[in-house]
Every structure is written in structure tokens, then in C-alpha cells.
Amino acid sequence: MDAYYELFDLASGNMVENYDCEQDAMDALMRAVEEHGISAIGAFALSHVEGSHRRLVAMQDDLVSRVEGEMGRLVPHDRAS
């Protein structure tokens, strides 16, 4: 049974992309934020799909918060000015 993560655009009703793991999806979302700003992912949903079972991982504001948290974790906090 294949499992994957599916990124869905709720505004357009289109599936954006499938990813082998959640981190791959998060990396893509972080790239989208870097290129287009945080509002670019505000209408997205991320689901885990395994066979015929689909589980919502996060959507809209919750997904934005997760991405912001992941980006904050990756940004060095001790930058010299």
C-alpha cells in the first residue's frame, strides 16, 4: 500500500503536488513562502494518503503556522549585525 502526502489548493480546488514524505511537502511550502510570501499558502491543505484512507495533516491557518514554525526553527537566532 503506497503512502504519500498530497498538497491541495482549496481556493482553486486543484491538487498541487504529491510528496513521498511530509518533510518534502514542508520544504516545498517553505520555498513557496520565500518566493511569494506567506499569503501564497494560506488556502492550502496537506493530507496524508495511504491506500483509500486520507488524513488531514493541516490546512489554512494551521498549515501556515506549521510552516512559519519550521522556517523559524531553521533561521539562526544569533546573527551578528
PyMOL commands that place a pseudoatom at each C-alpha (Angstrom):
pseudoatom trace, name=CA, resn=MET, resi=1, chain=A, elem=C, hetatm=0, pos=[0.000, 0.000, 0.000]
pseudoatom trace, name=CA, resn=ASP, resi=2, chain=A, elem=C, hetatm=0, pos=[1.610, 3.268, -1.123]
pseudoatom trace, name=CA, resn=ALA, resi=3, chain=A, elem=C, hetatm=0, pos=[1.523, 6.238, 1.188]
pseudoatom trace, name=CA, resn=TYR, resi=4, chain=A, elem=C, hetatm=0, pos=[2.166, 9.840, 0.210]
pseudoatom trace, name=CA, resn=TYR, resi=5, chain=A, elem=C, hetatm=0, pos=[1.385, 13.434, 1.163]
pseudoatom trace, name=CA, resn=GLU, resi=6, chain=A, elem=C, hetatm=0, pos=[-0.913, 15.495, -1.029]
pseudoatom trace, name=CA, resn=LEU, resi=7, chain=A, elem=C, hetatm=0, pos=[-0.884, 19.292, -1.181]
pseudoatom trace, name=CA, resn=PHE, resi=8, chain=A, elem=C, hetatm=0, pos=[-4.233, 20.730, -2.220]
pseudoatom trace, name=CA, resn=ASP, resi=9, chain=A, elem=C, hetatm=0, pos=[-5.173, 24.311, -3.160]
pseudoatom trace, name=CA, resn=LEU, resi=10, chain=A, elem=C, hetatm=0, pos=[-8.564, 24.926, -1.576]
pseudoatom trace, name=CA, resn=ALA, resi=11, chain=A, elem=C, hetatm=0, pos=[-9.093, 28.183, -3.484]
pseudoatom trace, name=CA, resn=SER, resi=12, chain=A, elem=C, hetatm=0, pos=[-8.790, 26.619, -6.926]
pseudoatom trace, name=CA, resn=GLY, resi=13, chain=A, elem=C, hetatm=0, pos=[-9.902, 23.117, -5.977]
pseudoatom trace, name=CA, resn=ASN, resi=14, chain=A, elem=C, hetatm=0, pos=[-6.767, 21.647, -7.546]
pseudoatom trace, name=CA, resn=MET, resi=15, chain=A, elem=C, hetatm=0, pos=[-4.244, 19.174, -6.275]
pseudoatom trace, name=CA, resn=VAL, resi=16, chain=A, elem=C, hetatm=0, pos=[-0.863, 20.929, -6.339]
pseudoatom trace, name=CA, resn=GLU, resi=17, chain=A, elem=C, hetatm=0, pos=[1.589, 18.071, -5.865]
pseudoatom trace, name=CA, resn=ASN, resi=18, chain=A, elem=C, hetatm=0, pos=[2.223, 14.719, -4.198]
pseudoatom trace, name=CA, resn=TYR, resi=19, chain=A, elem=C, hetatm=0, pos=[5.245, 14.133, -1.961]
pseudoatom trace, name=CA, resn=ASP, resi=20, chain=A, elem=C, hetatm=0, pos=[6.857, 10.969, -0.646]
pseudoatom trace, name=CA, resn=CYS, resi=21, chain=A, elem=C, hetatm=0, pos=[7.209, 12.372, 2.876]
pseudoatom trace, name=CA, resn=GLU, resi=22, chain=A, elem=C, hetatm=0, pos=[5.900, 15.240, 4.971]
pseudoatom trace, name=CA, resn=GLN, resi=23, chain=A, elem=C, hetatm=0, pos=[9.299, 16.963, 5.054]
pseudoatom trace, name=CA, resn=ASP, resi=24, chain=A, elem=C, hetatm=0, pos=[9.362, 17.148, 1.244]
pseudoatom trace, name=CA, resn=ALA, resi=25, chain=A, elem=C, hetatm=0, pos=[5.980, 18.885, 1.346]
pseudoatom trace, name=CA, resn=MET, resi=26, chain=A, elem=C, hetatm=0, pos=[7.164, 21.277, 4.058]
pseudoatom trace, name=CA, resn=ASP, resi=27, chain=A, elem=C, hetatm=0, pos=[10.291, 22.091, 2.034]
pseudoatom trace, name=CA, resn=ALA, resi=28, chain=A, elem=C, hetatm=0, pos=[8.121, 22.931, -0.987]
pseudoatom trace, name=CA, resn=LEU, resi=29, chain=A, elem=C, hetatm=0, pos=[5.845, 25.100, 1.145]
pseudoatom trace, name=CA, resn=MET, resi=30, chain=A, elem=C, hetatm=0, pos=[8.826, 26.960, 2.613]
pseudoatom trace, name=CA, resn=ARG, resi=31, chain=A, elem=C, hetatm=0, pos=[10.171, 27.609, -0.907]
pseudoatom trace, name=CA, resn=ALA, resi=32, chain=A, elem=C, hetatm=0, pos=[6.737, 28.972, -1.914]
pseudoatom trace, name=CA, resn=VAL, resi=33, chain=A, elem=C, hetatm=0, pos=[6.768, 31.319, 1.079]
pseudoatom trace, name=CA, resn=GLU, resi=34, chain=A, elem=C, hetatm=0, pos=[10.298, 32.502, 0.279]
pseudoatom trace, name=CA, resn=GLU, resi=35, chain=A, elem=C, hetatm=0, pos=[9.332, 33.195, -3.342]
pseudoatom trace, name=CA, resn=HIS, resi=36, chain=A, elem=C, hetatm=0, pos=[5.772, 34.524, -2.965]
pseudoatom trace, name=CA, resn=GLY, resi=37, chain=A, elem=C, hetatm=0, pos=[5.167, 35.415, 0.698]
pseudoatom trace, name=CA, resn=ILE, resi=38, chain=A, elem=C, hetatm=0, pos=[3.222, 33.666, 3.434]
pseudoatom trace, name=CA, resn=SER, resi=39, chain=A, elem=C, hetatm=0, pos=[-0.167, 34.524, 1.909]
pseudoatom trace, name=CA, resn=ALA, resi=40, chain=A, elem=C, hetatm=0, pos=[0.669, 32.226, -1.020]
pseudoatom trace, name=CA, resn=ILE, resi=41, chain=A, elem=C, hetatm=0, pos=[-0.022, 29.140, 1.118]
pseudoatom trace, name=CA, resn=GLY, resi=42, chain=A, elem=C, hetatm=0, pos=[-2.998, 30.451, 3.091]
pseudoatom trace, name=CA, resn=ALA, resi=43, chain=A, elem=C, hetatm=0, pos=[-5.531, 28.401, 1.141]
pseudoatom trace, name=CA, resn=PHE, resi=44, chain=A, elem=C, hetatm=0, pos=[-3.557, 25.141, 1.056]
pseudoatom trace, name=CA, resn=ALA, resi=45, chain=A, elem=C, hetatm=0, pos=[-4.259, 21.843, 2.779]
pseudoatom trace, name=CA, resn=LEU, resi=46, chain=A, elem=C, hetatm=0, pos=[-1.865, 18.958, 3.373]
pseudoatom trace, name=CA, resn=SER, resi=47, chain=A, elem=C, hetatm=0, pos=[-3.163, 15.410, 3.693]
pseudoatom trace, name=CA, resn=HIS, resi=48, chain=A, elem=C, hetatm=0, pos=[-1.546, 12.033, 4.289]
pseudoatom trace, name=CA, resn=VAL, resi=49, chain=A, elem=C, hetatm=0, pos=[-2.928, 9.400, 1.919]
pseudoatom trace, name=CA, resn=GLU, resi=50, chain=A, elem=C, hetatm=0, pos=[-2.470, 5.681, 2.440]
pseudoatom trace, name=CA, resn=GLY, resi=51, chain=A, elem=C, hetatm=0, pos=[-4.477, 3.437, 0.174]
pseudoatom trace, name=CA, resn=SER, resi=52, chain=A, elem=C, hetatm=0, pos=[-8.085, 4.588, 0.403]
pseudoatom trace, name=CA, resn=HIS, resi=53, chain=A, elem=C, hetatm=0, pos=[-7.535, 6.384, 3.738]
pseudoatom trace, name=CA, resn=ARG, resi=54, chain=A, elem=C, hetatm=0, pos=[-6.939, 10.125, 3.804]
pseudoatom trace, name=CA, resn=ARG, resi=55, chain=A, elem=C, hetatm=0, pos=[-5.968, 12.043, 6.957]
pseudoatom trace, name=CA, resn=LEU, resi=56, chain=A, elem=C, hetatm=0, pos=[-5.782, 15.812, 7.122]
pseudoatom trace, name=CA, resn=VAL, resi=57, chain=A, elem=C, hetatm=0, pos=[-2.394, 16.929, 8.435]
pseudoatom trace, name=CA, resn=ALA, resi=58, chain=A, elem=C, hetatm=0, pos=[-3.067, 20.682, 8.433]
pseudoatom trace, name=CA, resn=MET, resi=59, chain=A, elem=C, hetatm=0, pos=[-4.872, 23.321, 6.427]
pseudoatom trace, name=CA, resn=GLN, resi=60, chain=A, elem=C, hetatm=0, pos=[-5.076, 27.077, 6.036]
pseudoatom trace, name=CA, resn=ASP, resi=61, chain=A, elem=C, hetatm=0, pos=[-4.027, 28.928, 9.236]
pseudoatom trace, name=CA, resn=ASP, resi=62, chain=A, elem=C, hetatm=0, pos=[-2.778, 25.757, 10.928]
pseudoatom trace, name=CA, resn=LEU, resi=63, chain=A, elem=C, hetatm=0, pos=[-0.628, 24.892, 7.916]
pseudoatom trace, name=CA, resn=VAL, resi=64, chain=A, elem=C, hetatm=0, pos=[0.695, 28.468, 7.769]
pseudoatom trace, name=CA, resn=SER, resi=65, chain=A, elem=C, hetatm=0, pos=[1.624, 28.252, 11.465]
pseudoatom trace, name=CA, resn=ARG, resi=66, chain=A, elem=C, hetatm=0, pos=[3.427, 24.957, 10.940]
pseudoatom trace, name=CA, resn=VAL, resi=67, chain=A, elem=C, hetatm=0, pos=[5.399, 26.342, 8.016]
pseudoatom trace, name=CA, resn=GLU, resi=68, chain=A, elem=C, hetatm=0, pos=[6.277, 29.520, 9.933]
pseudoatom trace, name=CA, resn=GLY, resi=69, chain=A, elem=C, hetatm=0, pos=[7.412, 27.387, 12.869]
pseudoatom trace, name=CA, resn=GLU, resi=70, chain=A, elem=C, hetatm=0, pos=[9.568, 25.225, 10.618]
pseudoatom trace, name=CA, resn=MET, resi=71, chain=A, elem=C, hetatm=0, pos=[11.086, 28.292, 8.973]
pseudoatom trace, name=CA, resn=GLY, resi=72, chain=A, elem=C, hetatm=0, pos=[11.774, 29.870, 12.370]
pseudoatom trace, name=CA, resn=ARG, resi=73, chain=A, elem=C, hetatm=0, pos=[13.486, 26.696, 13.511]
pseudoatom trace, name=CA, resn=LEU, resi=74, chain=A, elem=C, hetatm=0, pos=[15.822, 26.857, 10.523]
pseudoatom trace, name=CA, resn=VAL, resi=75, chain=A, elem=C, hetatm=0, pos=[16.733, 30.557, 10.880]
pseudoatom trace, name=CA, resn=PRO, resi=76, chain=A, elem=C, hetatm=0, pos=[19.841, 31.188, 13.022]
pseudoatom trace, name=CA, resn=HIS, resi=77, chain=A, elem=C, hetatm=0, pos=[18.910, 33.260, 16.068]
pseudoatom trace, name=CA, resn=ASP, resi=78, chain=A, elem=C, hetatm=0, pos=[22.425, 34.563, 16.764]
pseudoatom trace, name=CA, resn=ARG, resi=79, chain=A, elem=C, hetatm=0, pos=[23.135, 36.523, 13.592]
pseudoatom trace, name=CA, resn=ALA, resi=80, chain=A, elem=C, hetatm=0, pos=[25.744, 39.210, 14.002]
pseudoatom trace, name=CA, resn=SER, resi=81, chain=A, elem=C, hetatm=0, pos=[24.754, 42.678, 12.855]
for i in range(1, 81): cmd.bond("trace and resi %d" % i, "trace and resi %d" % (i + 1))
show_as sticks, trace
zoom trace
